[in-house]
Every structure is written in structure tokens, then in C-alpha cells.
Amino acid sequence: MARKSVNDEPLAAVTLAVGQEELLLDRAVQEVVAAAKAADADTDVRDLGPEQLQPGTLAELTSPSLFAERKVVVVRNAQDLSADTVKDVKAYLTAPAEEITLVLLHAGGAKGKGLLDAARKAGAREVACPKMTKPADRLAFVRQEFRTLGRSATPEACQALVDAIGSDLRELASAVSQLVADVEGTIDEAVVGRYYTGRAEASSFTVADRAVEGRTAEALEALRWSLATGVAPVLITSALAQGVRAIGKLSSARGGRPADLARELGMPPWKIDRVRQQMRGWTPDGVAAALRAVAEADAGVKGGGDDPEYALEKAVVAIARAARSRGRA
């Protein structure tokens, strides 16, 4: 999990997020933005990469405003900034502007170390976001996720979840969120087994991904394996719904960088990239048809039908067909 410096005020003049774990870096940014918007709902957020922060850009973004607006300026991959821009940032660090919060995301390491050292010397609030390569670190992450959400999970459940999901922190966090939302009381190993047994081979998300990509045979195979290994049908309908809604949201959004679309649609940037690849072949009518199929399946698995498995198969086929609707038009 991310480790913070002694200065743990999200609205500190400068926050330095150091590491290469994308989930933790994104959370460091989200924490600052949430705090800024809580203080001022009209906070202006600028999320920039090295190519967008040219010499003089930071001075322009942080210059005094007639309206004294609060602003958050996020600089990603700060280790890749040009030498002239680094000079601008270092100069800014010596005299940060009021009502401005600067968030520097730095990979750590030797590249761009001068900027890293300058930010630390200036007293920046620091959030460590290292890659979690050790199983023990991922296990600690899962435990902390449950604690953060105010829920109790047994040590065996936490270990089973790590064993089932693997090393992807985003998927681990998503799995914890789903369990917390769906299960009452203490989460134990049996619950994790019921939801995620066989997940390495075929999970609810695998079923949804294959379906929205129009790969009918693979989606049905994944579905049958998931059901055979004990994945709850309601978890599969939930994943199908999420997959189709993501297609609909992104297809109706205006173009832009993944980071911009992520803020607009409430999705992490990595998911924007994945959904963009899955969108090929979809039409608005196809999205509408797929949503109807998901709704029917959801009713079927929650007691509205005699055969939940058939309801899911029918939905998967309908969604995969909808994913190819543009090609048939």
C-alpha cells in the first residue's frame, strides 16, 4: 500500500508520489483532487504529461487568478521532463503559489533524480507507490483494503484471494470491493472460494471480456468453466453489466486522453485503453440490445427464471452478437 510522509495533508503545496505502481499513483492523485474539491467544488484540475508541460507552462498554470480559484496541477512521469521544464519546476518549488496544489508523479530511480531531491528538500508531502513484487506485500495490501472499507476478512480469506487473483493490484482491489458489496459479515475462505475458485482460468470478468469482444465460443467456454468451478451467477451478470456499460459510456464520450476520459467517466485510465480495444463493432443499438439481455439474465439468476445457467448463456450469446452489430450493418 502507499506509504506517506509525516506531512499527511492532501492539500499541501506539493505532493510527491514516487514509484511505478499505477494503482497507487492514481490513488495519490485522486486523494488530492478529492480533498481540493471538498474545499472548493469548482477546483480546476490539470492533468499533464511531460510532453504537455513545456518551458513556461507551469508559470502560466500557477499565475495568480482574478477569481482566486483553487487549482490542482498534476504532472505525470516527472522523471521525463525536459531540462528547461525541470528548471521551471525547481524554481516553483522554492515559492509555491497559494490555492495551488502541485502533484508530481515520479518513477523514482536515477532518471530525473535532481527534481526528486529538490522536491524533497522543499518539504513536499511524499507518498511512496512502489511496485508490489512480493506475495507478502500483496497480502498486506488486501488486508488493508478490507480495513479501509470497514470490513473484516480472515487471514485465510485474504491469502485465498491473493492466490486466486494474482499480482494485479487493480484486480485485487476490485475483488475486495465486490466481496464487501455482496457479502455480509466476516469474509472467510469459503466465500472467496465460492466467488473466485478457478479464476485464473476463467472468471466473471473473463466471461464479460470475451462476450463484449464478440468471441461467442470463448465466452461460453469461460462461462461454463466459471459455473462449474463455483463462481456465483450474480457475479457474472454484474461483470457483464459492467462490461456493456463501459462500452456505452466510452462510445458516447468525446475523444481525449485516457486520463481526461477517466475523470469524465469515472474509470481508471487502464480500463479506458482496454474498453477502446473492445469497442470495435459496437453500435448504439447494439449497446441497448446488450443491456436488455443483461437485465433479463439478472432477473433470471435472481429467481425470475427456472434455469440460471441458460439465462446466462442466452445473455452471453446476445452480447457477443451485439458486439458484431456494426459489421452486419
Disulfide bonds with the S-S distance in Angstrom:
none
